[in-house]
Amino acid sequence: MDKNKILSMSLLFEGLPSDHLDELTDIAIEKTYSRGETIFFEGDEGNGFYMVGEGKIKIFKLSPMGKEHILHIFGQGEPFGEVPVFHGWPFPATAEALVKTKTLFFPRTRFIQLVENNPAIALNMLAVLSLRLRRFATQIENLSLKEVPARLANYLIYLSEEQGGGDEVTLEISKGQLASLLGTIPETLSRIFGKMSEEGLIKVNGKVISLLDRPTLAEK
């Protein structure tokens, strides 16, 4: 894994000069996790944050009854667990590898020292956290105000934009994980996929979904 390349392509460190990237590369510790392996648990000490180098991870919380609700799914170049970095509080959720995953770990103390010397890093981090806050606000709105078909339609459009803006998207997670992300159950999600297909809104071919009627999906 090319640490410098991963850092340079990340939104968190975008635009930083090469000497700053070299300093970040020096403190980044490579860690590898098997599929299903926990990276950190909710309540663990926030002693640093991570970035996905290869693979994919999910951030989730468990209800008192043990039901899992996925908050985020992150892929290559995306940071996670960065919220506790500055105040030192515990991690607010659990992180788990969805596939074999390589991460870069940035120890809190050494990272803060870098930020103090290079304020541009802090500005980039503020931009990423602002983006996360907007994503959370949208997720809360979807879960509290919209029915499941509208949540799915919004997610497919979001995924399309994330994957380049085309009318064909690839689900990189299982439908069970997608159901959790949308706050429903797999059976309900399958029925909605079927109904949207019958209505000519989408066409499902395994993990590839064609958006046949984007304007109607956007109105849901």
N, C-alpha and C positions, 0 to 999 in steps of 0.2 A: 504494500500500500504506500503510495507516494503522499506523505503527509503534507508537504508543501503545496502540491497540486490540489489536494482536498481543501486546504485552508483558503487558497486563492480563489476557488470557485464558489466559496460559501458567501452568502449574503452578509453574514456576520462580519467578515473580514475583507469584504469587497473594497477595492481601491486603496488598500494599505500598501505602502512602499515595501520593497523586497526585504529591507533590513528588519522591518517590524514583523513581517511574515517569518523570517528566519528565527526571530526571538520566540514567536509563538510555537514554531516547529520544535524548538529546543525544549520547551516545557511540556509539550503534548506527549502523553503516554499512551501507547497502543494497547488496547485490550480487545480480546476476541471472546464472543459468546456463542454458544450453540443455540439452535432453535428451541424456544421455550424457556431459555435460561433467564433468570431475573438479573437485571443490571443494578437496580436499587429498589428498595421497598418504600412505600409511604411511611414517613416518620424517621427514616434513616438520616443521619447527619449530612447536611448539605456541604460537603467538604470539597466540592468542585463541580464542574459541569462537563457534559459530553458533546461530541459531534459524531454523527454517523459517517464512517469512512466507506464502508461497503455493507449492503444489506438493508434491513428495515426493522424498526422497533415500534412498539405501541406504548402509549402512556394511558394508564387506566386507574380507576378507583373501584373498590369493592363496597357494596352496600352491607349493612349489618347482617343481611340474610345471605351474603356471599355472592350476590349477583354482580357480574362485571359490567362496567360501563366504560367504553373506550372514549377518551378525550381527544387524543391526537394519534396520528400515525406519521412517522418521520422517516425520510430516506436520505440518500447520500448528500453530504454537505450541510445537513440541517442540524442545528444545535438543540439540545434538550437538557432539562435539569438546570437551566441557567438562572432561574428566578431566585434561588436562595444564595447566589454567589456573593452578593454585596452585604446582605444582613446576616448570613450564617444560619438561617433557620433550617429546619428539617425539610426534606423533599415532600411536597404536598400530594404526590401520587406515586404509583409504582411504574417502573419501566421494564419491559420484557422484550427479548429478541423474537421477532416473528420468523426469521430465517437465520442461518448462520451469519453473524454480523461482526464487523470490525468497527471499533470506535476509537476516537481520540479523547482522552481524559485530560482536562485542564485543572490542576490542583488550585483550590481557591486562593491560598496565600500568594503563590507565585503569579497567578493571573492578575490579582489586584495590584501587585507591584508593577506589572507591565502597564496596566491601565493608568496608574498614577503618572507614569513616565510618558505614556502615549495616549492623550485624551481622545484621539480619533477613534480608538477602539471602543471607548465608551459611547461615542456618538453612534457608531454602527450598531452597537448592542441596543441602544434606545430605539433605533429604527426597527430592529427585529422584534423587540418586545411590544412596540406599538402595533406592529402587524399581527402579532399573536393576540393582543387584546381585541383588535377588530375581529379576528377570526372567532374568538371566544364569544363576543357579543352576538355575532351572526348565529353561532351554534346555539346559544341560549334562546335567541329569538325563534329559531327553527323548532327547538324542542318544546318550547312553552306555548307558541302561538300557531304553529303550522301542523297540519296533519301529516302522516307519514308519506303519502304520495308526493306532497310538496317538498318534504325534506329530501326525498330521493331525487326528485327533479333538480333541486338546487345543487345537490352534491354532484350529480352528473355534469351539470354545466360548469361547476367549479373545477371538476376533474379535467374537463375539456380544456379550460383555460390554462390549467397547470401543465397539461401535456402538449401545449402548443396551439390551442384554439381550433383544432379540427373537429369534425363531426363524428369522429370515432375515438372512443376512449378504451383504455385497458384497466380492468380492476386488478390492482396489485395486492389485494387482500381477499380473504375468503368472504362468501356472502354472510356467513355467521358473524364475522368480525365487522362487516359493513352494517349488519343489523344492530349490533351493539353500538356502533358509532352513531347511528341514526336514532337510537333510543327505542328500538322495537325488537321483535323476535324473528328468527329466520323464516318461519312459516308465513307470517304476515308479509315480509319482504318478498318472498317468492310469489305470493298472490299479486302483489303490486307490480312486480316485473311482468307477470303474465298479462295483467290487465293493460298495462302500458303498451305491451307488444300487440295485443288485440286491437288497441285504439290507433295503432300505426305511429305511435310516438317514438318508439325505440325498436331496435332489432337486436336480440341477444344471441351471441354465438360464443358459448363458453364464457371466458373472461373478457371478450371483446364486445363492446356495446356501441351500436351505431345510433346517433341521435338523428332521427328522421324528421322530427318536427320541433326544432329548437324554440321557435316563438311560443308554441303552446306549452312546452315544458317551462319556459321562463315565466309564464303567467300563473303557474300553479302556486 
